[in-house]
Amino acid sequence: MSVKTGRDIPITAPLFPEMSQLLSLARRYYDEGSALLARRDKTGAIRSFTLARQKLSEVKVVFPLNQEARVLELRIDQLSDPDEFGRKFSRMVQEARSKIDSRQDLTVAYSDLKDLEAINPRYPGLKALIERAEILLGFRQPPPNPRDLAEARSLVQAAQRIFDSGQVAQFAFARAQLEKAIVLDPNNTTASTLKDRIATYIGG
């Protein structure tokens, strides 16, 4: 919730009409500036971009993390000065990386990375950095440890041998081994299936 709050402006927000109008005007000025730039009217483009920035700044006063406003501002930077924008993009990635490495301001770092992803999702290392942030924020599970996976496979194989042998007295032990395997590797479908089959014999 803390990460997503303020990224979007819900229709139920008291300021939704005003913010929507400001964003609409900003998009219109951005489109005008882009068209003027395509016609090599740099002075006119800068004027339109300046008007767009003014509207975006009004939105960001109330919703500083609003994604639409932040991404549109980045797009204006990109068109206004591509070389400087390239340096800014790289700098923002590095700043986010530092925050993630130190585990400080993770919500800000994640918001910055998602904004940058909207501009250039193929930027080297960006996807991996976003995944790291999502793991630290609890949005996704960390990748499994190879040793845990190997141990889980070994436990499943041992339990399978007990099941195949028909030694019902050992089935409870085999099920305990399978439960341990599932903890080590929740995606091990063989362990889950075998555990269910054993349960039909010993109950539970």
N, C-alpha and C positions, 0 to 999 in steps of 0.2 A: 504494500500500500504506500509506503513512504517513497518508493521509487516511482510509482505511477502517478502519485498525487501531483497535479499541476501540469502533467505532460499533455493531457487533453483537457479541453474545457467542456464539462458535461452540459447538456441542454438544460439541466435543472439549476445550473449556477445562476445566481442573481445577475451577474454581469455578462451572461452569455450573449444577449443581443448586441451589446456594445462591443464586446471582444470580437464577435463574428463580423461585425461591420468593419472594424479596424483591420482584421486579417484580410477581408475581401478587398478593401482599398489597397492594402499593401501588395496583394497579388496582382491587382490591376496595374499599379505603378511599376511593379517588377516586369510584367509583360510588356508594358510600354517601353521601359528602358531597354529590355532585350531586343525589341523590334527596332528601336532607334540605333542601338549599337550595331545591329545587322546592316543598317543603312549607313553606317560609318558616321553617325551623328553622335559623337562621344559627349559633347556638351549637353545635348538634350537627354542622353542616357543617364549621365551623372545626375542631372536635375530630377529625373524620375526615380532613380535609385535613392536619392536623398529623401524624397517624399515617402518612399516605401519604408526606409529605415525609421523615419519619424513615427509612422504608424506602428511598426513592430516594437519600437521602444516603449510605446504606450501600453502595448499588450504585455511586454516583459516586466513592466513595473508591477503588475498585478500577478502575472503568471511567469516568473523568471525562467522556469524550466519547460515552458510550452514548446513542444517539438515543432509544430508547424512554423511558429515564429522564428525559432532558432535555425531550422533548416533553410527557410527562405532567406534569412540573413546570410547564411553561408553561401547560398547560391548567388546572392548579390556580390559578395566578396569574390567569388569565383569568376564572375563575368567582368567585374571592375578591374581586377588585376590578377590574372591567372598565375603569374610567377610568384607573387607575394602570397597568394592563396595556397599554392603548393607548399610553401614554407610554413604557413600557418597550420595547414592540415597536419603536416609532419610533427609540428610542435605540440599540437593538441593531442595527438596519439601518444607522444612521449610523456606528456604531463599525466595523461590517464594511466599510462603504464606505471609511472612512479607511484601514483595513488594506490593502484592495485597491489603493487609490490609491497608497499608499506601498510596496506589494508586501512587506508584513511580516505575519508570522503568517497566511499565506494559508490554511493548513489549518484553523486555528481559525475564521477568518472564514467559510470555506466551510461548516464544520459548523454554525455559528450560523445561517447563511442557510438551510440545508436544514431545520433545526429549525423556523425561522420559516415556511418554506414549508409545512410539515405543518399549521400552524395557519391560515394565511391565504395561499394561493398567489396570490391576486389583488391582494395589496398593491401599490400603484403603485411601479413600478421594481424590484420584487424579482426578477422573472424575468430582466431584463436584467443585474442585478447578479450573479446566480448564473451566467449565461452568461459574464460577464467573468471571474469567478473560475475557471470551468472552462477557459477559454482559457489563463489564466496558469498553471494547474496541469497543462495538457497533456491535459485530458480531451476537448477538442473543438478543431477547427481554427478559426482566426480567420476572419471573413467575408472574402471575396475583395475585393481592391482593384479598384474600377471601372476604373481605367486598365489594370490587368493584364488584365481581361476584354476590354476594347476591343482591346488589342494582340493578344490571343490570337485574337479573331475576325478581325482583319486578317491575321494569319499564316495562318490556315486558308483564308481567301478566296484569298490568293496561291498557296497550295499547291494549292487546287482548280483554279485557272486553269491551272497547270502540268500537272496530271493530265488535265484536259479537253483540253489541247492535244496530248496524246500525245507530248510531248517526253521520251522515256525518258531521255535523257542528263541531264535536269534533275530526275529523280525523286529522286535521292539528296539533292539540295538541298531539295526539297519535304519529304522526310521529316524532315530536320533542322529545318525550320521548324515542322513539326507537333509534333515532340518539344519544342521550345521553347514552343509554344502549350499543350501539356499540362502543362508545369511551371507556366505562368502560371495556367492554369485546368484543374485536374484533372477537373472535371466536364464538360468539353467533349467530348461523345460524338462529335460530328462529326469532331473532330481524331483521336480514337482509331480511328474506323471508316475514315477516309481513309488513315491511316497503315498500317492492316492491308491495305488494298487495294493500296497502293503496294508494300508488302513482298512481295506475291505476284508482282510484276513483277521486283523487283531482288533478292529473296532477303533472308533475315534475319527 
